[in-house]
Every structure is written in structure tokens, then in C-alpha cells.
Amino acid sequence: MMKFETVDKNSLFTRLDFRTKLLMMAVITIIAFVWESPVTGGILTLIVGTACVVAGVKLEYLSTVFKVMIPFYILIVIVMGFFNVSQVQTLLNTDTLTPIFSLPKNWFWVGGLTLNQEGIVYGLNIVFKTLTMVLIIPLGIFTTDINDMVVGMVKAKIPYKIVFIFSSTLRFFPLLLEEIQGILEAQRLRGLALEKMGIIKKVRVYATIAVPLILNAMAKSQKLEVVLQSKAFSGSSQRTYLHESILSQTDYMFMISFILLFIIATILYFQWGVGQFPWLLYS
């Protein structure tokens, strides 16, 4: 049986309570969302990525994330470079930008557009912003057992119905992956060579997987509904739990550190402009 959590080694992150990780994910996400400078955004992305490696998140997962996101990031940088003019002018409080090159005016629809340096820089900020948000999730979730995750969310006063839906989704995820793998193996046994197919044919093959996969998922969800009804599931958090969720001194230290980080980042942003778009680049 595949496990959703990918971290195998014991580290500081695996020993933290999930409530501490929830606070960490919330603080880092808010800071990454507010910061507009690619300098501070890049530093934050580097710190979160390093923490993922230290925590034991598999490099295969990280490389897959990068490979999947690279085309979108290239598109974001290009679009921001060409079209994000007014916002960059407002952030820099100027009417003139630094052009890199312009497209020929006789080109249909895009003729005469100019690629601006400031737009590309802002696009890099969006890249770092989204990459930080993507990496902070496995740092918090992949280092936590699902049972501890459920108890921690209940202790954090999150409604139990939401917690149950979240935990059920995480438990269904590896089952769906196994079903996809099983369907592909069955097709290979029938002589289907996916490795020799082009991209278009592979897309068609994967599209045919969707039908049995959805039907099996619906069947499992119906069985789950019957089981819950037979056990008189009410969605109340007033129940017994096999696992405990206890905040240690380390958890309190990390919580205080994250709260101080949020306060310091807010003060630096509004008081000295640290994290604003012009910081260190156009100041």
C-alpha cells in the first residue's frame, strides 16, 4: 500500500505538532503573497526548498514539481514582460520602463508589443511566490502522519466534518494512484507500449483511464457513505481518538518564532519597504 506521506527519515519537522505546521504554512503563505520583490521572494523560496530537503521530502517529488511548473513559469514571465505595464509603473511610480526588444508592428494582434525588463522582474516575483506556496505544502503535510494530522486539526478547533473530508481525500489519493497504475499495467499486458507512443497518443490513452477511474472512485465513495451511516457518523468532534496531539516546548518555540517572523516582516515591509517591488533593485 502506498503512503501519502513521502518522508521516511525522522527529523525536527516530523516531530512538530501539526498545529505548529499549520501556523507555519499560514505565515509563510501570507508573507509570500504580500512580498513583491523577487529578491526577498527568491530568498524565501530557497529557505523553504532547503527545509523540504532537510525534512526528507523526496527529490523526485521536487524535481517533478519543477518540471511540471517550468512551462507555466516561462509563460508567466513572458506575459508579465509584455503586458504588465501599468501595474509595474504604479509600483515604481514612473511612466518609463526599460525596453528589451519590440515585436514587429506588422505582426497580427501582438505587433508593436515591447518586452520590458521591469515586467520580467515582476514575473520572477510571481514565480517565486507560487513556488514558495507549492513547496510549503509538502513541508507541512508530507512530514505528518494522517492520524496525527486529524487530531491536530481538531485540536485547532477546525470543524470535524472539514477535517474528515480533508483526511479522506488524503487517504483516497494513494488508492487512486494504485488504480491508475493497475489500469496501465493491465493495458501493458495486452500489448500497449506507452513508452513508444507520442505525446498525443499518450494523452488519448490517459483519457481512457478517466472513465474506469471515476467509476471506481464513485463506487468507493458510496461504500464509504454506507459505512458512515452504519456507524451513525454525526460529524461531531466530541469523540475519542487513538492518537494524541500535545504541544511540546519545541512547538511553542516555533510558534513564537513564526509569529515574530510575521510581525517583523510586516514592520519591515511597511516601515522600510523590505519586500516591496523596488527594494534593492530600483531604490
N, C-alpha and C positions, 0 to 999 in steps of 0.2 A: 504494500500500500504506500502510495506516495504521500509525503508530508508537505503541508503548505509551507511551514517554516523551513527555510533553507540553511539556517545557521547550525552548524554541527559542534563548534567549539564553545566552551564556556568562557565568557568574557564579562566585563563590567556591565555591558548593555543587557546581557541575558539575565543578570541578577537584579536589575532595576525593576521596580513595580511598574505595571502598565500605566498607572495614573501619572507617574513621572514622565513616561514616554509620551502620553497624550499631551501633557503640558509642553514637552519639548517640541513635538510636531506642530502644536498650535503657535508657539512663539517663533520658531524658525520660519514657518509658513507666512506669518504676518510680516515679519521683518523682510523676507524675500519679496513679498508682494509690494511692500512700501518702498524699498530701496529702488532707485532708478539708475544708479551709477553702475556701469559694468565692472568697475574696479572692486567695489565692495561686494557686488553680486558674484563676481568670479571668486573672490576670497571665500565667501560663504559656501559656494558650491564646492570648492576644493576641500574645505573643512568637513562638510557633510559627506563628500565622497570618500575622504580618508577615514572618517568614522565608520562608514559602511565596510570598508576593507578591514579595519581593525576589529569590528564586531563579528566578522566572519561571513558577511554576505558574499555569495559565490561570485567570482569574477566572470563566470559565464553569464550570469544574470545581468551584471553591469554592462558587459560588452553587448549583450542582446539589446538592452535599453538604448545604448548609444547607436547601434546600427539601425534600429527602428526609427529613432528620433532624428538622425542626421539629415534625411531628406526634408523633413519639416523645418528643421532649424535653418537649413540653407534657403528654403523658400521664405521663411520669416525675415532673414537678413536682407534678402533681395527686395522683398516687398517694402520693408521699412526704409531701405535705402532710396527707393524710387518715390514712394507715395507718402511717407510720414514726414511731411514738411511743416505743416502748421503747428503740430504739437512740439516738435523739436525747436522751432522758432520761439514758441512761448516759453519753453523750459530754459532756453538760453537768453531770452529777452533780446533777440536780434532778428533782423529781417534778411540777413545774408548768411548763406550756408556755403560750405566748401564743396564745389562740384568735383567729381572724379571723371566722369565722361557722360555724354549725352547720346541718346539714340537718334538715328537719322529722322528728320522730320517727315520724310515720305513714307515711313512705316505706318501701317494701318493701326489705329487706335492708340498705340504706345509711342508714336512718333513724337520726338521732341522732349521726352522724359529725361530727367537728369538724375544720375545716381549721386547722392550726397554722402559725404563722409560722416556727418553727424547722424544721418538716418541709419547707416550701418552700425554705428556705435550703439544707438538705441536698440537696434535689432539684437546686438550681442547681449544687451541687458535683459531682453526678454528671454533669450536662450538660457542665460544663467539663472534667471528667475524660475522658469519652468523646470529646468534640470534640478534645481535645489528641491522644488516641491515633489518631483518624481523620486528623488533619492531619499528624502526624509521618510517616506512611507515604508520601504523595506527596513530601514534602520529601526523603526519602531515596531513594526508588525512581525518581520521575519525573525526577530530576536525574542519573541514572546510565544509561549505555548498558548493554544487557543483557549484552553480551560482557564489559565491564569488571566487571559485577556478578557474573558467573560466576567470573571469575578471582579477584576479591576474596574471595568466599565460600570458594573452595578454599584460598586463602592463609590464611583464618581457621580452617582445619582443620575445616570443615564437610564431612561425608561427601559424596562426589561424586554419589552417587545422589540424595540430597536436593537438592543444587544443580541437578542435571539436571531433576528433576521441577519445581522452582520455576521455572527458566528456560523450560522447555517450556510451563508454564502461562501465563507472561507472553507467550510467542510465539503461543500459541493464542488469547489474548484478543482481539487486533485482528482475527484471522481470523473469529472468531465474530461480532464486531461487523459485519464486512463481509457475512457471510452473512445476518444479521438485516436489514441494510439492503437487500441484494439481494432477499430474500423480500418485504419491504414494497414495494419498487419494482415487483416483478412483480405484486403484488396491486393496486397503484395503476393499472398499465397495463390491468388487467382491469376497471377501473371502481370500485374500492374507495376511497371517500373517508374516510380516517381522521380528517381534520380536522373533519368534520361529524358524527362519531359521539359518543355519550355515553360516559361512563366505563365502564359495564357492557359495552357493545358492544366498546369498545376492549380491555377485558380478555379478552373472548372471542376477538378477533382475535389478540391476542398469545399466547393459549393455544394457538391452532392453529399458531403458529410453532414451538412447542417440539418438535413431532414431527419435522419435517424437520431442524431444527437439531441435535437429539440424534442422528439417524441420520447426518448428515454428520460430526458430531464423532466418532462411533464409527468411521466409515469412515476418517477421517484418523488416528485413533489406531491402527487396525490397520495402516495403511500405515507409520506411524512404527515400529511394532513390527517389521515385516518389514525395514525399512531398518536398524534397530539390530541385528537378528540377522544380516543380511548383512554388516555391518561388525564382527561379533564384539564387540559392546558388553559390557564387563565391569563397568563402574561404578567402575573404578579411577581415582584422581586422578593416577596416575603416567603422564602423557601430556604432549604438547607443546601449547602454547597460542599462538594468534596474537597475542593482546593481553598486555600486561604490567601488573602491578599493583605499583607502587612507592610506598612511603610517603615523602612529602616532609616538609620541616621544618614546613610548614603543617599537615600531617596530625598530626604529633607534638604540635604546639602545641594543636590542637583536642582530641586525645585526652587530653592532660594537663588541659586545661580542663574537659572533661566529667567526668573522674574527680574533680577538685577540686570541681566542682559537686555531684556525688553525695555526697561526704564532707561538704561544708559544709551541704547540705540535710539530711542525716541528723543532724548535730550540732545544727543549729538546731531540728529537729523534736523531738528527744528532750530537749534541754537547755533550750530556751526556749519550746517549744511553737509555733514558727513553722510553719504548715501544718496544725496541729490545728484541729478544728472550731470551738472557741470563740475562736480567735485574731482579735483586733481587732473582733469582733462581740459576744461575750458575756463577754469577760475583764474 
